[in-house]
Amino acid sequence: MNRSTALVRTAILFALVTMVLAPAGQSVGALKPHPKPIYLALGDSYSAGEGLGPFLPGSGSCDRSPKSYPEIVAHHFGDVKLKFLACSGATIAQIDQQVSSLPSRTLHHVEITTVTAGGNDLSFFGLITACVGAVNSTASPTIEYLPGVSGPKLCANAISGAAKLLGADINPVTGGVTIPMGALIFPLSMPSPFETRLSALYVHVLHSEGAVKNREAGPRLLVVQYPSLVGSPGVGACLLSATPLPSLGPTTTVGISGPLYPAFSNANGYALGDINSYVQLETSVVAETLRRDGYLDVSLTPSNNGFAPLNCATGTSPDINGLILADIAPVIESGSFHPTAVGQAVLASSVLAAWRGATR
């Protein structure tokens, strides 16, 4: 066999091998690169980045921000495609619909999912609105509620409703929960309505993405906890902003003079802190219970690592906004009690650490 004949034969063999290895019905030149793995970001305003405008084009009232932790995480990895569905104001049921809206071919390419959920079921923003008042100092024994916005009865009803959803009750005298925190440690014989809703959401995500019980492989769900919002009130009121309030108009009580600052009363501050702690605990309980039940692709992302809650003495924090009130009326802005850009970066760091741990 001469050299030219050998070269021709080699070329023919190479062509035949290539045809065998190529997928059926597809030419070699038409081979497509493998699609990027998808990072699915679900959740509410804490995932969306509420208060950190300007918001992403097309996000509408969902207020998705380029400074949110999903955007930071996706930018860090670079080789993933972010599917950003988190929406400000979303309840657990609406977050469940975020999953249902996706076609199965998309869900099966999801490598990792993050979700922060539950705050709107408890109407935590409504709790803050109903309970906020005004003081002239953190040592003030008298709190002035905001006309048409908050009041003692509104606050008590809001706290009681949230506590019951979490499986607890509020002591009307002390403002504390009637079930001690330690009593909620798993295993629970009777999950709260809040836990039941969260569990159903997490299981739906896992099943939609093809997760299999007792096999830690494939899609992973990172449950991102809400951070602690407010520090301990101490012995006085908890200051919610270092900025004096605009004029409140007619007052409902007497005896407060001078510049007024937004605050929680001592009892309300502790009650809201307890509810915040319950949400954190019950979120971790659900994640741990699912893992014990064989859903090994669930991981908890604690969000308090390095996250600074609002300081009750100063009304400030680098990581979370205090109360932001509109200048023209006592209307609480949506960015109140949401992470700052620095706070979103802290949450992103926690997610990145958990992602690395889950994919090792």
Protein Blocks (a to p, Z undefined) as FASTA:
>chain_A
ZZklmmmmmmmmmmmmmmmmpcghiafklpccddddddddeddfklnogoiacddehklm
nopafkbmklmmmmmnopaccddfbdghiafklmmmmmmmpcfklmmmpfbdcddehjlm
nommlmmmmmgccdfbfklmbdcddehkbcfklmmmmmmmmmmmnopacdfklopafbdf
klmpccdfbdcfklmmmmmmmmmmmmmnopaehiaehjdddddddddfbdcebjmccdfb
fbdcddebjafbehiecjddddddfklmmmmmmmmmmmmmmmmmmmmmmmmnopakbccd
dfkgopacddfklopafkbccddddfkbccdcfkgoiacfklmmmmmmmmmmmmmmmmZZ
